[in-house]
Amino acid sequence: MAQDDPVQTGRGAAADAPGGDEPDLITYRSLLFRASHAQRALLHPFMASIGLGTGQPKLLSYLNHFGPCSQRELADYYELDPAGVSRALDALERKGFVTFETNAEDRRAKVVTLTSDGCRVARAWDAACREEASAMLTGFTREERLAFADYLTRARTNLRAYERELIDARNDRDARAVRVAQPAAAEGVTNDGSRSADGPAVTPTPAATDAPAAFASAVATGKEAHHA
């Protein structure tokens, strides 16, 4: 789809719904990616100009909005790897934007706090983000803005629910495979029913050509690529 082309439609399940064609399902992901890419391209030069690196602005923004917190709280809010958050905060500390203090309730944990320079940078970043959001929503009515926020929230909720379904289904399959393999292992029976001297039966991994099954397997085992 060229940059200024209209949204393409397909003849899949969504397109066959009453009321006419809808965008092809792949188009939805493409639209989200391109909107996100446009955001990053617009804000990245400003991010660099105030001394921040990738992944750091949102941490300062959270601290600016909600106050001092633990590293775990930041990781949970943004659904990030705690080790990655720790590295980003260490970099922000070296730049003089945050400090670490011992948690009075748990001496093993640390509380992250913005410094005066950190507050200044966080406020500058938030101001730039408000300006970017205003430009993005130009021409949207108040009702459309509220609907847009609702759609994005529901889309994320649906994705997280689907991820949970895949994980639960994988766990159920693994549990069933263990129950089947335990008695079969004693007799050296493989998954196809034949006998083998090589050990217990194992659960087959979906072939790479079976895309839906391979996708589900990767998500369920936590091996999906970040920022795909």
CNS distance restraints for C-alpha pairs under 8 A (distance, minus, plus):
assign (resid   1 and name CA) (resid   5 and name CA) 6.08 0.50 0.50
assign (resid   1 and name CA) (resid   6 and name CA) 7.99 0.50 0.50
assign (resid   1 and name CA) (resid   7 and name CA) 7.73 0.50 0.50
assign (resid   1 and name CA) (resid   8 and name CA) 7.29 0.50 0.50
assign (resid   7 and name CA) (resid  23 and name CA) 6.41 0.50 0.50
assign (resid   7 and name CA) (resid  27 and name CA) 7.50 0.50 0.50
assign (resid   8 and name CA) (resid  23 and name CA) 5.68 0.50 0.50
assign (resid   8 and name CA) (resid  24 and name CA) 6.56 0.50 0.50
assign (resid   8 and name CA) (resid  27 and name CA) 7.07 0.50 0.50
assign (resid   9 and name CA) (resid  15 and name CA) 7.07 0.50 0.50
assign (resid   9 and name CA) (resid  21 and name CA) 6.12 0.50 0.50
assign (resid   9 and name CA) (resid  22 and name CA) 5.54 0.50 0.50
assign (resid   9 and name CA) (resid  23 and name CA) 4.12 0.50 0.50
assign (resid   9 and name CA) (resid  24 and name CA) 4.82 0.50 0.50
assign (resid  10 and name CA) (resid  15 and name CA) 5.83 0.50 0.50
assign (resid  10 and name CA) (resid  21 and name CA) 7.05 0.50 0.50
assign (resid  10 and name CA) (resid  22 and name CA) 6.98 0.50 0.50
assign (resid  10 and name CA) (resid  23 and name CA) 6.15 0.50 0.50
assign (resid  10 and name CA) (resid  24 and name CA) 4.48 0.50 0.50
assign (resid  10 and name CA) (resid  25 and name CA) 7.88 0.50 0.50
assign (resid  11 and name CA) (resid  15 and name CA) 4.90 0.50 0.50
assign (resid  11 and name CA) (resid  16 and name CA) 6.19 0.50 0.50
assign (resid  11 and name CA) (resid  21 and name CA) 7.34 0.50 0.50
assign (resid  11 and name CA) (resid  24 and name CA) 7.33 0.50 0.50
assign (resid  12 and name CA) (resid  16 and name CA) 6.29 0.50 0.50
assign (resid  12 and name CA) (resid  24 and name CA) 6.97 0.50 0.50
assign (resid  12 and name CA) (resid  25 and name CA) 7.95 0.50 0.50
assign (resid  13 and name CA) (resid  17 and name CA) 6.79 0.50 0.50
assign (resid  14 and name CA) (resid  21 and name CA) 7.66 0.50 0.50
assign (resid  14 and name CA) (resid  22 and name CA) 6.16 0.50 0.50
assign (resid  14 and name CA) (resid  23 and name CA) 7.75 0.50 0.50
assign (resid  14 and name CA) (resid  24 and name CA) 7.40 0.50 0.50
assign (resid  14 and name CA) (resid  25 and name CA) 7.47 0.50 0.50
assign (resid  15 and name CA) (resid  20 and name CA) 6.76 0.50 0.50
assign (resid  15 and name CA) (resid  21 and name CA) 4.50 0.50 0.50
assign (resid  15 and name CA) (resid  22 and name CA) 4.71 0.50 0.50
assign (resid  15 and name CA) (resid  23 and name CA) 6.95 0.50 0.50
assign (resid  15 and name CA) (resid  24 and name CA) 7.03 0.50 0.50
assign (resid  16 and name CA) (resid  20 and name CA) 7.05 0.50 0.50
assign (resid  16 and name CA) (resid  21 and name CA) 6.67 0.50 0.50
assign (resid  17 and name CA) (resid  21 and name CA) 7.45 0.50 0.50
assign (resid  23 and name CA) (resid  27 and name CA) 6.11 0.50 0.50
assign (resid  23 and name CA) (resid  28 and name CA) 7.01 0.50 0.50
assign (resid  24 and name CA) (resid  28 and name CA) 7.12 0.50 0.50
assign (resid  25 and name CA) (resid  29 and name CA) 7.32 0.50 0.50
assign (resid  26 and name CA) (resid  30 and name CA) 6.40 0.50 0.50
assign (resid  27 and name CA) (resid  31 and name CA) 6.02 0.50 0.50
assign (resid  28 and name CA) (resid  32 and name CA) 6.29 0.50 0.50
assign (resid  29 and name CA) (resid  33 and name CA) 6.06 0.50 0.50
assign (resid  30 and name CA) (resid  34 and name CA) 6.09 0.50 0.50
assign (resid  31 and name CA) (resid  35 and name CA) 6.12 0.50 0.50
assign (resid  32 and name CA) (resid  36 and name CA) 6.12 0.50 0.50
assign (resid  33 and name CA) (resid  37 and name CA) 5.98 0.50 0.50
assign (resid  34 and name CA) (resid  38 and name CA) 6.06 0.50 0.50
assign (resid  35 and name CA) (resid  39 and name CA) 6.34 0.50 0.50
assign (resid  36 and name CA) (resid  40 and name CA) 6.33 0.50 0.50
assign (resid  37 and name CA) (resid  41 and name CA) 6.06 0.50 0.50
assign (resid  38 and name CA) (resid  42 and name CA) 6.13 0.50 0.50
assign (resid  39 and name CA) (resid  43 and name CA) 6.19 0.50 0.50
assign (resid  39 and name CA) (resid 132 and name CA) 7.59 0.50 0.50
assign (resid  40 and name CA) (resid  44 and name CA) 5.55 0.50 0.50
assign (resid  41 and name CA) (resid  45 and name CA) 7.59 0.50 0.50
assign (resid  42 and name CA) (resid  46 and name CA) 7.99 0.50 0.50
assign (resid  42 and name CA) (resid 132 and name CA) 7.82 0.50 0.50
assign (resid  43 and name CA) (resid  47 and name CA) 6.11 0.50 0.50
assign (resid  43 and name CA) (resid 128 and name CA) 7.68 0.50 0.50
assign (resid  43 and name CA) (resid 129 and name CA) 7.73 0.50 0.50
assign (resid  43 and name CA) (resid 132 and name CA) 7.82 0.50 0.50
assign (resid  44 and name CA) (resid  48 and name CA) 6.27 0.50 0.50
assign (resid  45 and name CA) (resid  49 and name CA) 6.21 0.50 0.50
assign (resid  46 and name CA) (resid  50 and name CA) 6.48 0.50 0.50
assign (resid  47 and name CA) (resid  51 and name CA) 6.69 0.50 0.50
assign (resid  47 and name CA) (resid  52 and name CA) 5.42 0.50 0.50
assign (resid  47 and name CA) (resid  53 and name CA) 6.89 0.50 0.50
assign (resid  47 and name CA) (resid  57 and name CA) 7.46 0.50 0.50
assign (resid  47 and name CA) (resid 125 and name CA) 7.37 0.50 0.50
assign (resid  48 and name CA) (resid  52 and name CA) 5.36 0.50 0.50
assign (resid  48 and name CA) (resid  53 and name CA) 6.43 0.50 0.50
assign (resid  50 and name CA) (resid 121 and name CA) 6.71 0.50 0.50
assign (resid  52 and name CA) (resid  56 and name CA) 6.14 0.50 0.50
assign (resid  52 and name CA) (resid  57 and name CA) 6.55 0.50 0.50
assign (resid  53 and name CA) (resid  57 and name CA) 7.48 0.50 0.50
assign (resid  55 and name CA) (resid  59 and name CA) 7.45 0.50 0.50
assign (resid  55 and name CA) (resid  88 and name CA) 7.17 0.50 0.50
assign (resid  56 and name CA) (resid  60 and name CA) 6.72 0.50 0.50
assign (resid  56 and name CA) (resid  88 and name CA) 6.15 0.50 0.50
assign (resid  56 and name CA) (resid  89 and name CA) 7.67 0.50 0.50
assign (resid  56 and name CA) (resid  92 and name CA) 7.43 0.50 0.50
assign (resid  57 and name CA) (resid  61 and name CA) 6.11 0.50 0.50
assign (resid  57 and name CA) (resid 122 and name CA) 7.11 0.50 0.50
assign (resid  57 and name CA) (resid 125 and name CA) 7.00 0.50 0.50
assign (resid  58 and name CA) (resid  62 and name CA) 6.10 0.50 0.50
assign (resid  59 and name CA) (resid  63 and name CA) 6.39 0.50 0.50
assign (resid  59 and name CA) (resid  74 and name CA) 6.93 0.50 0.50
assign (resid  60 and name CA) (resid  64 and name CA) 6.05 0.50 0.50
assign (resid  60 and name CA) (resid 114 and name CA) 7.35 0.50 0.50
assign (resid  60 and name CA) (resid 118 and name CA) 7.01 0.50 0.50
assign (resid  60 and name CA) (resid 119 and name CA) 7.76 0.50 0.50
assign (resid  60 and name CA) (resid 121 and name CA) 7.97 0.50 0.50
assign (resid  60 and name CA) (resid 122 and name CA) 5.36 0.50 0.50
assign (resid  61 and name CA) (resid  65 and name CA) 6.21 0.50 0.50
assign (resid  61 and name CA) (resid 122 and name CA) 5.43 0.50 0.50
assign (resid  61 and name CA) (resid 123 and name CA) 7.59 0.50 0.50
assign (resid  61 and name CA) (resid 125 and name CA) 7.48 0.50 0.50
assign (resid  61 and name CA) (resid 126 and name CA) 6.62 0.50 0.50
assign (resid  62 and name CA) (resid  66 and name CA) 5.86 0.50 0.50
assign (resid  62 and name CA) (resid  67 and name CA) 7.46 0.50 0.50
assign (resid  62 and name CA) (resid  74 and name CA) 7.63 0.50 0.50
assign (resid  63 and name CA) (resid  67 and name CA) 4.70 0.50 0.50
assign (resid  63 and name CA) (resid  68 and name CA) 5.89 0.50 0.50
assign (resid  63 and name CA) (resid  69 and name CA) 7.24 0.50 0.50
assign (resid  63 and name CA) (resid 113 and name CA) 7.02 0.50 0.50
assign (resid  63 and name CA) (resid 114 and name CA) 6.63 0.50 0.50
assign (resid  64 and name CA) (resid 114 and name CA) 7.37 0.50 0.50
assign (resid  64 and name CA) (resid 119 and name CA) 6.48 0.50 0.50
assign (resid  64 and name CA) (resid 122 and name CA) 6.32 0.50 0.50
assign (resid  64 and name CA) (resid 123 and name CA) 7.34 0.50 0.50
assign (resid  67 and name CA) (resid 113 and name CA) 7.12 0.50 0.50
assign (resid  67 and name CA) (resid 114 and name CA) 7.96 0.50 0.50
assign (resid  68 and name CA) (resid 111 and name CA) 6.28 0.50 0.50
assign (resid  68 and name CA) (resid 112 and name CA) 5.39 0.50 0.50
assign (resid  68 and name CA) (resid 113 and name CA) 4.64 0.50 0.50
assign (resid  68 and name CA) (resid 114 and name CA) 7.21 0.50 0.50
assign (resid  69 and name CA) (resid  73 and name CA) 6.40 0.50 0.50
assign (resid  69 and name CA) (resid  74 and name CA) 7.40 0.50 0.50
assign (resid  69 and name CA) (resid 111 and name CA) 5.24 0.50 0.50
assign (resid  69 and name CA) (resid 112 and name CA) 5.42 0.50 0.50
assign (resid  69 and name CA) (resid 113 and name CA) 7.06 0.50 0.50
assign (resid  70 and name CA) (resid  74 and name CA) 6.71 0.50 0.50
assign (resid  70 and name CA) (resid 109 and name CA) 7.17 0.50 0.50
assign (resid  70 and name CA) (resid 110 and name CA) 5.94 0.50 0.50
assign (resid  70 and name CA) (resid 111 and name CA) 4.69 0.50 0.50
assign (resid  70 and name CA) (resid 112 and name CA) 5.81 0.50 0.50
assign (resid  71 and name CA) (resid  75 and name CA) 6.28 0.50 0.50
assign (resid  71 and name CA) (resid  82 and name CA) 7.21 0.50 0.50
assign (resid  71 and name CA) (resid  85 and name CA) 6.95 0.50 0.50
assign (resid  71 and name CA) (resid  86 and name CA) 6.78 0.50 0.50
assign (resid  71 and name CA) (resid 110 and name CA) 7.22 0.50 0.50
assign (resid  71 and name CA) (resid 111 and name CA) 7.15 0.50 0.50
assign (resid  71 and name CA) (resid 112 and name CA) 6.85 0.50 0.50
assign (resid  72 and name CA) (resid  76 and name CA) 6.01 0.50 0.50
assign (resid  72 and name CA) (resid  82 and name CA) 6.49 0.50 0.50
assign (resid  73 and name CA) (resid  77 and name CA) 6.04 0.50 0.50
assign (resid  74 and name CA) (resid  78 and name CA) 6.32 0.50 0.50
assign (resid  74 and name CA) (resid  85 and name CA) 7.47 0.50 0.50
assign (resid  75 and name CA) (resid  79 and name CA) 5.52 0.50 0.50
assign (resid  75 and name CA) (resid  80 and name CA) 4.79 0.50 0.50
assign (resid  75 and name CA) (resid  81 and name CA) 6.33 0.50 0.50
assign (resid  75 and name CA) (resid  82 and name CA) 5.37 0.50 0.50
assign (resid  75 and name CA) (resid  85 and name CA) 6.24 0.50 0.50
assign (resid  76 and name CA) (resid  80 and name CA) 6.59 0.50 0.50
assign (resid  80 and name CA) (resid  84 and name CA) 7.18 0.50 0.50
assign (resid  80 and name CA) (resid  85 and name CA) 6.92 0.50 0.50
assign (resid  81 and name CA) (resid  85 and name CA) 6.43 0.50 0.50
assign (resid  82 and name CA) (resid  86 and name CA) 6.12 0.50 0.50
assign (resid  83 and name CA) (resid  87 and name CA) 6.36 0.50 0.50
assign (resid  84 and name CA) (resid  88 and name CA) 6.28 0.50 0.50
assign (resid  85 and name CA) (resid  89 and name CA) 6.11 0.50 0.50
assign (resid  86 and name CA) (resid  90 and name CA) 6.15 0.50 0.50
assign (resid  87 and name CA) (resid  91 and name CA) 6.35 0.50 0.50
assign (resid  88 and name CA) (resid  92 and name CA) 6.31 0.50 0.50
assign (resid  89 and name CA) (resid  93 and name CA) 6.06 0.50 0.50
assign (resid  89 and name CA) (resid  98 and name CA) 7.40 0.50 0.50
assign (resid  90 and name CA) (resid  94 and name CA) 6.33 0.50 0.50
assign (resid  91 and name CA) (resid  95 and name CA) 6.43 0.50 0.50
assign (resid  92 and name CA) (resid  96 and name CA) 6.36 0.50 0.50
assign (resid  92 and name CA) (resid  97 and name CA) 5.34 0.50 0.50
assign (resid  92 and name CA) (resid  98 and name CA) 5.93 0.50 0.50
assign (resid  93 and name CA) (resid  97 and name CA) 5.61 0.50 0.50
assign (resid  93 and name CA) (resid  98 and name CA) 4.84 0.50 0.50
assign (resid  93 and name CA) (resid  99 and name CA) 5.85 0.50 0.50
assign (resid  96 and name CA) (resid 115 and name CA) 6.97 0.50 0.50
assign (resid  96 and name CA) (resid 117 and name CA) 6.91 0.50 0.50
assign (resid  96 and name CA) (resid 118 and name CA) 7.11 0.50 0.50
assign (resid  97 and name CA) (resid 114 and name CA) 5.97 0.50 0.50
assign (resid  97 and name CA) (resid 115 and name CA) 5.30 0.50 0.50
assign (resid  97 and name CA) (resid 116 and name CA) 7.45 0.50 0.50
assign (resid  97 and name CA) (resid 117 and name CA) 5.58 0.50 0.50
assign (resid  97 and name CA) (resid 118 and name CA) 3.87 0.50 0.50
assign (resid  97 and name CA) (resid 119 and name CA) 7.60 0.50 0.50
assign (resid  97 and name CA) (resid 121 and name CA) 7.98 0.50 0.50
assign (resid  98 and name CA) (resid 112 and name CA) 6.55 0.50 0.50
assign (resid  98 and name CA) (resid 113 and name CA) 5.43 0.50 0.50
assign (resid  98 and name CA) (resid 114 and name CA) 4.45 0.50 0.50
assign (resid  98 and name CA) (resid 115 and name CA) 5.20 0.50 0.50
assign (resid  98 and name CA) (resid 118 and name CA) 6.13 0.50 0.50
assign (resid  99 and name CA) (resid 112 and name CA) 5.85 0.50 0.50
assign (resid  99 and name CA) (resid 113 and name CA) 5.36 0.50 0.50
assign (resid  99 and name CA) (resid 114 and name CA) 6.45 0.50 0.50
assign (resid  99 and name CA) (resid 115 and name CA) 6.64 0.50 0.50
assign (resid 100 and name CA) (resid 110 and name CA) 5.97 0.50 0.50
assign (resid 100 and name CA) (resid 111 and name CA) 5.58 0.50 0.50
assign (resid 100 and name CA) (resid 112 and name CA) 4.89 0.50 0.50
assign (resid 100 and name CA) (resid 113 and name CA) 6.46 0.50 0.50
assign (resid 101 and name CA) (resid 110 and name CA) 5.42 0.50 0.50
assign (resid 101 and name CA) (resid 111 and name CA) 5.08 0.50 0.50
assign (resid 101 and name CA) (resid 112 and name CA) 6.61 0.50 0.50
assign (resid 101 and name CA) (resid 113 and name CA) 7.76 0.50 0.50
assign (resid 102 and name CA) (resid 106 and name CA) 7.69 0.50 0.50
assign (resid 102 and name CA) (resid 107 and name CA) 5.70 0.50 0.50
assign (resid 102 and name CA) (resid 108 and name CA) 7.50 0.50 0.50
assign (resid 102 and name CA) (resid 109 and name CA) 6.39 0.50 0.50
assign (resid 102 and name CA) (resid 110 and name CA) 4.71 0.50 0.50
assign (resid 102 and name CA) (resid 111 and name CA) 6.07 0.50 0.50
assign (resid 103 and name CA) (resid 107 and name CA) 5.30 0.50 0.50
assign (resid 103 and name CA) (resid 108 and name CA) 7.41 0.50 0.50
assign (resid 103 and name CA) (resid 109 and name CA) 5.61 0.50 0.50
assign (resid 103 and name CA) (resid 110 and name CA) 5.22 0.50 0.50
assign (resid 103 and name CA) (resid 111 and name CA) 5.68 0.50 0.50
assign (resid 114 and name CA) (resid 118 and name CA) 5.10 0.50 0.50
assign (resid 114 and name CA) (resid 119 and name CA) 5.91 0.50 0.50
assign (resid 115 and name CA) (resid 119 and name CA) 6.14 0.50 0.50
assign (resid 116 and name CA) (resid 120 and name CA) 6.31 0.50 0.50
assign (resid 117 and name CA) (resid 121 and name CA) 6.22 0.50 0.50
assign (resid 118 and name CA) (resid 122 and name CA) 5.95 0.50 0.50
assign (resid 119 and name CA) (resid 123 and name CA) 6.06 0.50 0.50
assign (resid 120 and name CA) (resid 124 and name CA) 6.27 0.50 0.50
assign (resid 121 and name CA) (resid 125 and name CA) 6.13 0.50 0.50
assign (resid 122 and name CA) (resid 126 and name CA) 6.12 0.50 0.50
assign (resid 123 and name CA) (resid 127 and name CA) 6.08 0.50 0.50
assign (resid 124 and name CA) (resid 128 and name CA) 6.31 0.50 0.50
assign (resid 125 and name CA) (resid 129 and name CA) 6.19 0.50 0.50
assign (resid 126 and name CA) (resid 130 and name CA) 6.16 0.50 0.50
assign (resid 127 and name CA) (resid 131 and name CA) 6.32 0.50 0.50
assign (resid 128 and name CA) (resid 132 and name CA) 6.15 0.50 0.50
assign (resid 129 and name CA) (resid 133 and name CA) 6.00 0.50 0.50
assign (resid 130 and name CA) (resid 134 and name CA) 6.06 0.50 0.50
assign (resid 131 and name CA) (resid 135 and name CA) 6.32 0.50 0.50
assign (resid 132 and name CA) (resid 136 and name CA) 6.15 0.50 0.50
assign (resid 133 and name CA) (resid 137 and name CA) 6.15 0.50 0.50
assign (resid 134 and name CA) (resid 138 and name CA) 6.22 0.50 0.50
assign (resid 137 and name CA) (resid 145 and name CA) 7.19 0.50 0.50
assign (resid 140 and name CA) (resid 144 and name CA) 5.58 0.50 0.50
assign (resid 140 and name CA) (resid 145 and name CA) 6.04 0.50 0.50
assign (resid 141 and name CA) (resid 145 and name CA) 6.21 0.50 0.50
assign (resid 142 and name CA) (resid 146 and name CA) 6.29 0.50 0.50
assign (resid 143 and name CA) (resid 147 and name CA) 6.10 0.50 0.50
assign (resid 144 and name CA) (resid 148 and name CA) 5.92 0.50 0.50
assign (resid 145 and name CA) (resid 149 and name CA) 6.26 0.50 0.50
assign (resid 146 and name CA) (resid 150 and name CA) 6.19 0.50 0.50
assign (resid 147 and name CA) (resid 151 and name CA) 6.05 0.50 0.50
assign (resid 148 and name CA) (resid 152 and name CA) 6.28 0.50 0.50
assign (resid 149 and name CA) (resid 153 and name CA) 6.20 0.50 0.50
assign (resid 150 and name CA) (resid 154 and name CA) 6.09 0.50 0.50
assign (resid 151 and name CA) (resid 155 and name CA) 5.99 0.50 0.50
assign (resid 152 and name CA) (resid 156 and name CA) 6.27 0.50 0.50
assign (resid 153 and name CA) (resid 157 and name CA) 6.21 0.50 0.50
assign (resid 154 and name CA) (resid 158 and name CA) 6.05 0.50 0.50
assign (resid 155 and name CA) (resid 159 and name CA) 6.28 0.50 0.50
assign (resid 156 and name CA) (resid 160 and name CA) 6.21 0.50 0.50
assign (resid 157 and name CA) (resid 161 and name CA) 6.12 0.50 0.50
assign (resid 158 and name CA) (resid 162 and name CA) 6.12 0.50 0.50
assign (resid 159 and name CA) (resid 163 and name CA) 6.12 0.50 0.50
assign (resid 160 and name CA) (resid 164 and name CA) 6.22 0.50 0.50
assign (resid 161 and name CA) (resid 165 and name CA) 6.26 0.50 0.50
assign (resid 162 and name CA) (resid 166 and name CA) 6.27 0.50 0.50
assign (resid 163 and name CA) (resid 167 and name CA) 6.27 0.50 0.50
assign (resid 163 and name CA) (resid 219 and name CA) 6.87 0.50 0.50
assign (resid 163 and name CA) (resid 220 and name CA) 7.31 0.50 0.50
assign (resid 164 and name CA) (resid 168 and name CA) 6.07 0.50 0.50
assign (resid 165 and name CA) (resid 169 and name CA) 6.01 0.50 0.50
assign (resid 166 and name CA) (resid 170 and name CA) 6.07 0.50 0.50
assign (resid 166 and name CA) (resid 216 and name CA) 6.01 0.50 0.50
assign (resid 166 and name CA) (resid 217 and name CA) 7.76 0.50 0.50
assign (resid 166 and name CA) (resid 219 and name CA) 7.09 0.50 0.50
assign (resid 166 and name CA) (resid 220 and name CA) 5.59 0.50 0.50
assign (resid 167 and name CA) (resid 171 and name CA) 6.12 0.50 0.50
assign (resid 167 and name CA) (resid 219 and name CA) 7.21 0.50 0.50
assign (resid 167 and name CA) (resid 220 and name CA) 4.26 0.50 0.50
assign (resid 167 and name CA) (resid 221 and name CA) 7.37 0.50 0.50
assign (resid 168 and name CA) (resid 172 and name CA) 6.14 0.50 0.50
assign (resid 168 and name CA) (resid 220 and name CA) 7.86 0.50 0.50
assign (resid 169 and name CA) (resid 173 and name CA) 6.20 0.50 0.50
assign (resid 170 and name CA) (resid 174 and name CA) 6.11 0.50 0.50
assign (resid 170 and name CA) (resid 217 and name CA) 7.18 0.50 0.50
assign (resid 170 and name CA) (resid 220 and name CA) 6.08 0.50 0.50
assign (resid 171 and name CA) (resid 175 and name CA) 6.09 0.50 0.50
assign (resid 172 and name CA) (resid 176 and name CA) 6.19 0.50 0.50
assign (resid 173 and name CA) (resid 177 and name CA) 6.03 0.50 0.50
assign (resid 174 and name CA) (resid 178 and name CA) 6.19 0.50 0.50
assign (resid 174 and name CA) (resid 203 and name CA) 7.64 0.50 0.50
assign (resid 175 and name CA) (resid 179 and name CA) 6.36 0.50 0.50
assign (resid 176 and name CA) (resid 180 and name CA) 6.20 0.50 0.50
assign (resid 177 and name CA) (resid 181 and name CA) 5.83 0.50 0.50
assign (resid 177 and name CA) (resid 202 and name CA) 7.60 0.50 0.50
assign (resid 177 and name CA) (resid 203 and name CA) 6.45 0.50 0.50
assign (resid 178 and name CA) (resid 182 and name CA) 6.01 0.50 0.50
assign (resid 179 and name CA) (resid 183 and name CA) 7.49 0.50 0.50
assign (resid 180 and name CA) (resid 184 and name CA) 6.41 0.50 0.50
assign (resid 181 and name CA) (resid 185 and name CA) 5.54 0.50 0.50
assign (resid 181 and name CA) (resid 200 and name CA) 6.37 0.50 0.50
assign (resid 181 and name CA) (resid 201 and name CA) 5.59 0.50 0.50
assign (resid 181 and name CA) (resid 202 and name CA) 7.25 0.50 0.50
assign (resid 182 and name CA) (resid 186 and name CA) 7.05 0.50 0.50
assign (resid 182 and name CA) (resid 200 and name CA) 7.66 0.50 0.50
assign (resid 183 and name CA) (resid 187 and name CA) 7.26 0.50 0.50
assign (resid 184 and name CA) (resid 188 and name CA) 6.11 0.50 0.50
assign (resid 184 and name CA) (resid 189 and name CA) 5.18 0.50 0.50
assign (resid 184 and name CA) (resid 190 and name CA) 7.52 0.50 0.50
assign (resid 184 and name CA) (resid 200 and name CA) 6.91 0.50 0.50
assign (resid 184 and name CA) (resid 201 and name CA) 7.08 0.50 0.50
assign (resid 185 and name CA) (resid 189 and name CA) 6.11 0.50 0.50
assign (resid 185 and name CA) (resid 199 and name CA) 6.52 0.50 0.50
assign (resid 185 and name CA) (resid 200 and name CA) 4.15 0.50 0.50
assign (resid 185 and name CA) (resid 201 and name CA) 6.28 0.50 0.50
assign (resid 186 and name CA) (resid 200 and name CA) 7.50 0.50 0.50
assign (resid 187 and name CA) (resid 195 and name CA) 7.53 0.50 0.50
assign (resid 188 and name CA) (resid 195 and name CA) 5.39 0.50 0.50
assign (resid 188 and name CA) (resid 196 and name CA) 5.15 0.50 0.50
assign (resid 188 and name CA) (resid 197 and name CA) 5.85 0.50 0.50
assign (resid 188 and name CA) (resid 198 and name CA) 7.38 0.50 0.50
assign (resid 188 and name CA) (resid 199 and name CA) 5.93 0.50 0.50
assign (resid 188 and name CA) (resid 200 and name CA) 5.91 0.50 0.50
assign (resid 188 and name CA) (resid 201 and name CA) 7.45 0.50 0.50
assign (resid 189 and name CA) (resid 193 and name CA) 5.86 0.50 0.50
assign (resid 189 and name CA) (resid 194 and name CA) 5.63 0.50 0.50
assign (resid 189 and name CA) (resid 195 and name CA) 4.38 0.50 0.50
assign (resid 189 and name CA) (resid 196 and name CA) 5.98 0.50 0.50
assign (resid 189 and name CA) (resid 200 and name CA) 6.92 0.50 0.50
assign (resid 189 and name CA) (resid 201 and name CA) 6.37 0.50 0.50
assign (resid 190 and name CA) (resid 194 and name CA) 5.45 0.50 0.50
assign (resid 190 and name CA) (resid 195 and name CA) 5.86 0.50 0.50
assign (resid 190 and name CA) (resid 196 and name CA) 6.38 0.50 0.50
assign (resid 190 and name CA) (resid 200 and name CA) 6.82 0.50 0.50
assign (resid 190 and name CA) (resid 201 and name CA) 4.54 0.50 0.50
assign (resid 190 and name CA) (resid 202 and name CA) 7.39 0.50 0.50
assign (resid 191 and name CA) (resid 201 and name CA) 5.57 0.50 0.50
assign (resid 191 and name CA) (resid 202 and name CA) 6.81 0.50 0.50
assign (resid 191 and name CA) (resid 203 and name CA) 7.46 0.50 0.50
assign (resid 205 and name CA) (resid 214 and name CA) 7.97 0.50 0.50
assign (resid 205 and name CA) (resid 217 and name CA) 7.96 0.50 0.50
assign (resid 206 and name CA) (resid 210 and name CA) 6.43 0.50 0.50
assign (resid 206 and name CA) (resid 213 and name CA) 5.89 0.50 0.50
assign (resid 206 and name CA) (resid 214 and name CA) 5.34 0.50 0.50
assign (resid 206 and name CA) (resid 217 and name CA) 7.35 0.50 0.50
assign (resid 207 and name CA) (resid 211 and name CA) 7.84 0.50 0.50
assign (resid 207 and name CA) (resid 213 and name CA) 7.92 0.50 0.50
assign (resid 207 and name CA) (resid 214 and name CA) 6.62 0.50 0.50
assign (resid 208 and name CA) (resid 214 and name CA) 6.00 0.50 0.50
assign (resid 209 and name CA) (resid 214 and name CA) 7.90 0.50 0.50
assign (resid 210 and name CA) (resid 214 and name CA) 5.97 0.50 0.50
assign (resid 211 and name CA) (resid 215 and name CA) 5.95 0.50 0.50
assign (resid 212 and name CA) (resid 216 and name CA) 6.19 0.50 0.50
assign (resid 213 and name CA) (resid 217 and name CA) 6.08 0.50 0.50
assign (resid 214 and name CA) (resid 218 and name CA) 6.13 0.50 0.50
assign (resid 215 and name CA) (resid 219 and name CA) 6.25 0.50 0.50
assign (resid 215 and name CA) (resid 224 and name CA) 7.99 0.50 0.50
assign (resid 216 and name CA) (resid 220 and name CA) 6.07 0.50 0.50
assign (resid 217 and name CA) (resid 221 and name CA) 6.21 0.50 0.50
assign (resid 218 and name CA) (resid 222 and name CA) 6.12 0.50 0.50
assign (resid 218 and name CA) (resid 223 and name CA) 5.02 0.50 0.50
assign (resid 218 and name CA) (resid 224 and name CA) 5.40 0.50 0.50
assign (resid 219 and name CA) (resid 223 and name CA) 6.08 0.50 0.50
assign (resid 219 and name CA) (resid 224 and name CA) 5.38 0.50 0.50
